[in-house]
Amino acid sequence: MLESDHPFNQKVVVLGGGTGQFNILQGLVKINQPDLITAIPGTWDSGGSSGRLRTELGVLPPGDARHCLIALMESDEQQEEAIRLSDYRFKDVVGPLEGHDILNLIIEQLGKIHQGQDRGIDAFRNLFRIRGQVHPASLTPIDITAKLMNGDEIYGEPTIDGLWKQLDIYPCDPNKRIDYVYIDTKPKPNPAAIDAILDADKIVISSGSLWGSVIPHTLIAEEKQAILKSKAPLVVVMNLMTEPGQTDGFTASDHLKPLVRELGSSRINYLLANENGMNTEILDIYKREKQEPVPIDDDKCRELIPNLTIIKKPFALYVREQHILRHHPKLARTILELD
């Protein structure tokens, strides 16, 4: 891909986790200079292949970093093969490798060779010629705990993400909603992630699990202080749909409240939200999964953040083959075109 194919030259940092972060990075790498893009994935996953590696070997969970690395691959063919390989997960193997993601294992082994998981991620980038940067939020694993409105606690990111399945609470009992999440140990901050935030032209908080992916970034004191100190515009990408057990019935302002609680009412500059209508077929599919579109309550959002600029466009893209909604790649261009 030629340099001329990338019309934007901005230092963009994307915080988050999961498919929301993946989709933004995938769009950015097509039109922004790839070496100026930095992903900061979470380090609090404790489920699946990542959780097993974390528990058995004491390493950073590589799953979110792997998602970012794949998203930053510039060749569609390379990315497609990486996704196929990642999805395989040793399905036909019985033994210690069963269920593992081979790319997780490569990251872990490179981390061992280079004596540091962050160095292992850089080695993975070199191996697969990935120009974008990936800096984990911390250099030590983090555990998150959710405090519910009734005082109960839910421990660990996988349990929080599967809250409605664990407690069988749909529609969500208001007393069993999450009030806040916290970490009870001091993580080791990643200097490369902090430097990237301070040097950014734009900081983006991706859509994703509010309590399991987004808010934990603000609980790392050094990362939070870097966000507050940075002069770069802070852009929040609103979720397309609610998340069962976590954000049932939430409006956009409900999603913003925990961020305002952590970052203050003046730090968030832009809210990007979807406005295109979805047909009944799509809505029915998501309703069966106990999800609804997130209403954008402009007035309440501006009550929380008086100087907030809200940009609403048809950002939702329905991928029929997979029966999923995702943010349209043009979201990346909208981010880059912001003042």
C-alpha positions in Angstrom: 0.0 0.0 0.0 1.4 3.4 -1.0 1.9 6.3 1.4 -0.4 8.3 -0.9 -3.2 5.9 0.0 -3.2 7.3 3.5 -4.4 10.9 3.3 -4.3 11.6 7.1 -1.2 12.0 9.2 -2.5 12.2 12.8 -1.2 10.6 16.0 -4.3 8.7 17.1 -4.6 6.7 20.3 -7.5 4.3 20.7 -8.4 2.9 24.1 -10.8 0.1 24.7 -11.1 -3.6 24.0 -12.9 -6.1 21.9 -14.7 -5.6 18.6 -15.3 -1.8 19.2 -11.6 -1.1 19.4 -10.9 -3.6 16.5 -13.3 -1.9 14.1 -12.0 1.6 14.7 -8.4 0.5 14.3 -9.3 -1.4 11.1 -10.8 1.7 9.6 -8.0 4.0 10.7 -5.2 1.9 9.3 -6.7 2.2 5.8 -6.6 6.0 5.7 -4.2 7.3 8.4 -0.4 6.8 8.4 -0.3 3.4 10.2 2.9 4.1 12.2 1.0 7.0 13.8 -1.8 4.8 15.2 -1.5 3.5 18.7 -3.8 0.9 20.3 -3.9 0.6 24.1 -5.6 -2.7 24.9 -6.7 -3.7 28.4 -4.8 -6.1 30.6 -7.6 -7.4 32.8 -9.0 -10.3 30.7 -9.0 -13.5 32.8 -11.1 -15.8 30.6 -10.5 -18.2 27.8 -7.1 -18.8 26.3 -5.8 -15.5 27.6 -7.0 -16.3 31.1 -5.3 -19.7 31.1 -2.0 -18.2 29.9 -2.3 -15.5 32.6 -3.1 -18.0 35.4 -0.6 -20.8 34.3 2.3 -18.6 33.3 1.7 -15.4 35.1 1.9 -13.3 31.9 -0.2 -10.4 30.7 -3.4 -11.7 29.0 -2.6 -11.4 25.3 -6.2 -11.5 23.9 -7.0 -7.8 23.5 -3.5 -7.1 22.2 -3.9 -9.8 19.6 -7.2 -8.2 18.5 -5.4 -4.9 18.0 -2.5 -6.5 16.2 -4.8 -8.2 13.7 -6.8 -5.0 13.2 -3.7 -3.1 12.4 -2.6 -5.4 9.6 -2.8 -3.4 6.4 -3.4 -6.2 3.9 -6.9 -7.6 3.8 -5.6 -11.0 2.8 -3.1 -11.1 5.7 -5.8 -10.0 8.1 -8.3 -12.6 6.9 -5.7 -15.4 7.3 -4.8 -14.2 10.8 -8.5 -14.2 11.8 -8.9 -17.8 10.4 -5.8 -18.9 12.3 -7.0 -17.2 15.5 -10.4 -18.7 15.3 -9.1 -22.3 14.9 -8.1 -22.6 18.6 -6.8 -26.1 18.3 -10.3 -27.5 18.0 -9.1 -31.0 17.0 -6.5 -31.3 19.7 -6.9 -33.0 23.1 -4.5 -31.9 25.8 -2.9 -28.7 27.1 -3.2 -26.9 23.7 -6.9 -27.5 23.4 -8.8 -24.3 23.1 -5.8 -22.1 22.9 -5.4 -19.3 20.3 -2.1 -19.9 18.4 -1.5 -16.2 18.1 -1.8 -15.9 21.9 0.9 -18.6 22.2 3.2 -16.8 19.7 2.9 -13.5 21.7 3.5 -15.3 24.9 6.6 -17.1 23.5 8.0 -13.9 22.0 7.5 -12.2 25.3 9.5 -15.0 27.0 12.3 -14.7 24.4 12.5 -10.9 24.7 11.9 -10.9 28.5 8.7 -8.9 28.6 5.2 -9.2 27.1 5.4 -5.6 25.8 8.6 -6.6 23.9 6.9 -9.7 22.7 4.2 -7.6 21.2 6.8 -5.5 19.4 8.5 -8.7 18.1 5.1 -9.9 16.9 4.7 -6.6 15.0 8.1 -7.0 13.4 7.4 -10.6 12.5 4.1 -9.7 10.7 5.2 -6.3 9.5 2.6 -4.4 11.4 3.4 -0.6 11.5 0.8 0.5 14.0 1.8 0.5 17.7 0.2 -1.6 20.4 1.0 -0.8 24.0 -0.8 -2.7 26.8 -2.4 -0.5 29.4 -0.2 -1.9 32.1 2.9 -4.1 32.5 1.2 -6.3 35.1 -2.1 -8.1 34.9 -5.1 -6.4 36.5 -8.2 -7.8 38.2 -11.4 -5.8 38.2 -14.3 -6.1 40.5 -17.9 -4.8 40.0 -19.9 -3.4 42.9 -23.6 -3.9 42.4 -26.3 -1.5 43.6 -27.3 -4.0 46.3 -23.8 -4.2 47.7 -22.9 -7.6 46.1 -19.6 -7.9 44.2 -18.8 -9.6 41.0 -15.2 -10.6 40.4 -13.3 -10.7 37.1 -13.9 -9.4 33.6 -15.4 -12.6 32.1 -17.9 -12.8 35.0 -18.8 -9.1 34.7 -19.3 -9.4 30.9 -21.5 -12.5 31.4 -23.3 -10.9 34.4 -26.9 -11.6 33.1 -26.0 -15.2 32.4 -24.4 -15.7 35.8 -27.2 -14.2 37.8 -30.1 -15.0 35.4 -31.3 -11.4 35.7 -33.1 -10.3 32.6 -34.7 -7.8 32.5 -32.1 -6.5 34.9 -33.2 -5.9 38.5 -32.2 -2.3 39.3 -30.7 -3.4 42.6 -28.4 -5.8 40.7 -27.1 -3.2 38.3 -23.4 -2.4 38.4 -22.8 0.8 40.4 -19.0 1.0 39.7 -15.9 -1.1 39.1 -12.6 -1.0 40.8 -9.2 -2.5 41.0 -7.7 -3.4 44.4 -4.0 -3.6 43.5 -1.8 -1.0 42.0 -0.8 -2.0 38.5 2.5 -1.2 36.9 1.8 1.5 34.3 3.2 1.2 30.8 5.4 4.2 30.0 5.0 3.7 26.3 1.2 3.9 26.6 1.4 7.0 28.8 3.8 8.7 26.3 1.5 7.9 23.4 -1.5 9.5 25.2 0.5 12.6 26.0 1.8 12.9 22.4 -1.5 12.2 20.7 -3.4 14.5 18.3 -6.6 12.6 19.2 -7.6 10.2 21.9 -10.5 7.9 21.2 -12.4 5.8 23.7 -13.9 3.1 21.6 -17.3 1.5 21.9 -17.4 -1.7 23.9 -18.4 -3.2 27.2 -18.8 -0.2 29.5 -17.7 -1.8 32.7 -15.5 -4.6 31.3 -13.5 -2.7 28.6 -13.9 1.0 28.8 -14.0 2.2 32.4 -11.0 0.1 33.6 -8.8 2.3 31.5 -9.6 5.3 33.8 -8.8 3.2 36.9 -5.0 3.1 36.1 -4.0 6.3 37.9 -1.1 7.2 35.5 -3.2 6.5 32.4 -6.1 8.6 33.8 -3.7 11.5 34.6 -2.2 11.3 31.1 -5.7 11.6 29.6 -6.4 14.6 31.8 -3.1 16.3 31.1 -3.2 15.7 27.3 -4.3 18.6 25.1 -5.7 16.3 22.4 -9.4 16.2 21.8 -11.1 13.2 23.6 -13.6 11.4 21.4 -16.1 8.9 22.8 -17.7 6.4 20.4 -21.1 5.4 21.7 -22.2 1.8 21.6 -24.8 0.9 19.0 -26.7 -1.5 21.3 -27.2 -2.0 25.0 -25.4 -4.9 26.8 -27.6 -7.4 28.8 -27.0 -7.4 32.5 -24.8 -4.3 32.3 -26.5 -1.5 30.5 -30.1 -2.6 30.0 -32.2 0.5 29.3 -29.2 2.8 29.2 -29.3 5.9 27.1 -26.2 7.7 25.8 -26.1 9.9 28.9 -26.2 6.8 31.2 -23.1 5.5 29.4 -21.3 8.9 29.8 -22.0 9.2 33.5 -19.2 6.8 34.7 -16.8 8.5 32.4 -17.7 11.9 33.7 -17.3 10.6 37.2 -13.7 9.5 36.5 -12.6 12.2 34.0 -14.8 15.2 34.9 -17.4 17.1 32.9 -15.0 19.2 30.8 -12.5 16.6 29.5 -14.8 14.8 26.9 -15.0 16.9 23.7 -16.9 14.7 21.2 -19.5 12.1 21.2 -20.0 10.1 18.0 -23.3 8.3 17.9 -25.4 6.3 15.4 -28.6 7.7 14.0 -29.6 5.4 11.1 -32.7 3.4 11.6 -32.5 -0.4 11.6 -35.0 -2.6 10.0 -37.3 -4.9 12.0 -35.3 -8.1 11.0 -32.1 -6.7 12.6 -33.9 -5.4 15.7 -35.6 -8.7 16.2 -32.3 -10.6 16.1 -30.8 -8.3 18.7 -34.0 -8.3 20.8 -33.6 -12.1 21.1 -30.1 -11.5 22.4 -31.7 -9.0 25.0 -30.2 -6.0 23.3 -31.8 -2.7 22.2 -30.4 0.4 20.3 -28.9 3.0 22.6 -31.1 6.1 22.5 -29.1 9.4 22.1 -30.6 11.8 24.7 -28.8 15.0 23.5 -30.1 17.3 26.2 -29.0 15.1 29.1 -25.6 14.5 27.5 -25.0 18.2 27.3 -26.3 18.7 30.9 -23.5 16.3 31.9 -20.9 17.8 29.5 -21.9 21.4 28.7 -19.3 21.9 25.9 -19.9 18.5 24.3 -20.1 18.3 20.5 -22.5 15.5 19.5 -22.1 14.1 15.9 -24.8 11.7 14.8 -24.4 9.9 11.5 -25.5 6.5 10.1 -22.6 4.6 11.6 -24.3 1.2 11.9 -23.4 -1.5 9.5 -25.2 -4.9 9.5 -23.0 -7.8 8.5 -25.7 -10.3 7.3 -23.4 -13.3 7.0 -22.5 -13.1 10.7 -25.8 -11.5 11.9 -24.0 -8.7 13.8 -24.0 -5.0 13.9 -20.7 -3.1 13.8 -19.6 0.5 13.3 -19.1 1.4 9.6 -15.5 2.0 8.5 -16.4 5.6 7.7 -16.4 6.2 11.5 -12.6 6.4 11.2 -12.8 9.2 8.6 -15.2 11.1 10.9 -12.7 10.8 13.8 -9.8 12.1 11.6 -11.9 15.0 10.2 -12.7 16.4 13.7 -11.0 19.7 14.6 
